[in-house]
Amino acid sequence: QVQLVESGGGLVQAGGSLRLACAAAGSIFTIVRMAWYRQAPGKQRELVASIGSGGRVDYAEFAKDRFTISRDSAKNTVYLQMNSLKPEDTADYYCNFLTSKWGDYWGQGTQVTVSS
C-alpha cells in the first residue's frame, strides 16, 4: 500500500509563508498527477494546485499568484510553496497522488492556520 506523509503545516500570520511537502512511501506505480487540495471548516474540499507527470501545472484562482506547486519525481515528493497567506487560506491541506493503475491516494492532511 502507498502512504503519503505530509508536513509543513502550522500557524502563520497574514502575509507570511509556508512550504508544504508530501512524500509517498511504497510507491509501485507511475504517478501521473500530484495535487494539493484544501478543506476549510464548513466547506467542501477544493483543488488548490496540481502538477502532471509532464510538468503541467494548474492552479485555483485564489492560488494562481501566491502559491507554487513543484515536485521531485525521483523522491515521489510534491511541494506547495504558499506566500502572502491570508486568513481565508486557513484550512486542512491534503495531497493527492493519482497513479496509472490503482487510482489515487490521499495524505493525512496538515492544518494551516493564518491569523490576522
C-alpha positions in Angstrom: 0.0 0.0 0.0 1.1 3.5 -0.8 1.2 6.0 2.1 1.5 9.7 1.7 3.1 11.7 4.5 2.5 15.4 4.7 4.5 18.0 6.6 4.9 21.8 6.8 1.6 23.0 8.1 1.3 25.3 11.1 0.3 28.7 12.3 1.4 31.8 10.4 0.5 35.4 10.4 -1.2 37.0 7.4 1.4 37.8 4.8 3.6 35.0 5.8 4.7 31.9 4.0 4.6 28.1 4.5 6.0 25.3 2.5 4.1 22.0 2.5 5.6 18.7 1.5 4.1 15.4 0.7 6.2 12.2 0.1 5.0 8.8 -0.9 6.4 5.7 0.7 6.0 2.4 -1.0 5.1 3.7 -4.4 5.0 0.9 -7.0 3.1 2.6 -9.9 3.7 5.6 -12.1 2.3 8.7 -10.6 0.5 10.6 -13.3 -0.6 13.6 -11.2 0.2 15.2 -7.9 -2.1 17.7 -6.4 -3.0 19.7 -3.3 -6.5 20.1 -2.0 -7.8 22.0 0.9 -10.9 22.0 3.1 -11.9 24.8 5.3 -14.4 24.4 8.1 -17.9 24.1 6.8 -16.8 23.9 3.2 -16.2 21.2 0.6 -12.7 20.1 -0.4 -11.3 22.1 -3.3 -8.4 21.8 -5.6 -5.5 24.2 -4.8 -2.9 23.1 -7.4 -1.8 20.1 -9.4 1.2 19.0 -11.4 1.1 16.3 -14.1 3.7 13.8 -15.0 4.8 16.0 -17.9 5.2 19.0 -15.6 1.9 20.7 -16.4 0.7 22.8 -13.5 -2.8 24.1 -12.8 -3.9 26.5 -10.0 -7.1 27.5 -8.5 -7.8 31.2 -9.0 -7.1 32.0 -5.4 -3.7 30.3 -5.6 -2.5 31.5 -9.0 -0.4 34.4 -7.9 0.6 33.3 -4.5 1.2 29.6 -4.5 3.7 27.4 -6.3 3.5 23.7 -6.8 6.6 21.7 -7.5 7.8 18.2 -7.5 10.8 15.9 -7.0 9.8 12.9 -9.1 12.8 10.9 -8.0 11.7 11.2 -4.4 8.0 10.9 -5.1 7.5 14.2 -3.4 5.3 17.2 -4.1 5.6 20.6 -2.5 3.4 23.6 -2.2 5.0 26.9 -1.5 2.4 29.3 -0.1 3.2 33.0 0.0 1.2 36.1 1.0 -1.0 33.9 3.1 -4.4 35.2 4.0 -6.8 34.3 6.8 -9.1 32.7 4.3 -6.3 30.2 3.4 -6.9 28.6 6.8 -7.8 25.0 6.1 -6.7 21.5 6.2 -4.5 20.8 3.2 -4.3 17.3 1.6 -2.0 16.0 -1.0 -3.3 13.6 -3.6 -1.3 11.3 -5.9 -3.0 9.7 -8.9 -1.4 6.5 -10.1 -1.5 5.0 -13.5 -3.3 1.8 -12.5 -4.6 1.8 -8.9 -6.3 5.2 -8.6 -5.4 7.9 -6.2 -4.0 8.2 -2.7 -4.5 10.8 -0.1 -2.3 12.3 2.6 -3.4 12.5 6.2 -3.9 16.3 6.0 -1.9 19.1 7.5 -3.5 22.1 9.2 -2.7 25.6 8.0 -3.9 28.4 10.2 -3.4 32.0 9.1 -4.0 34.7 11.7 -4.5 38.4 11.2 
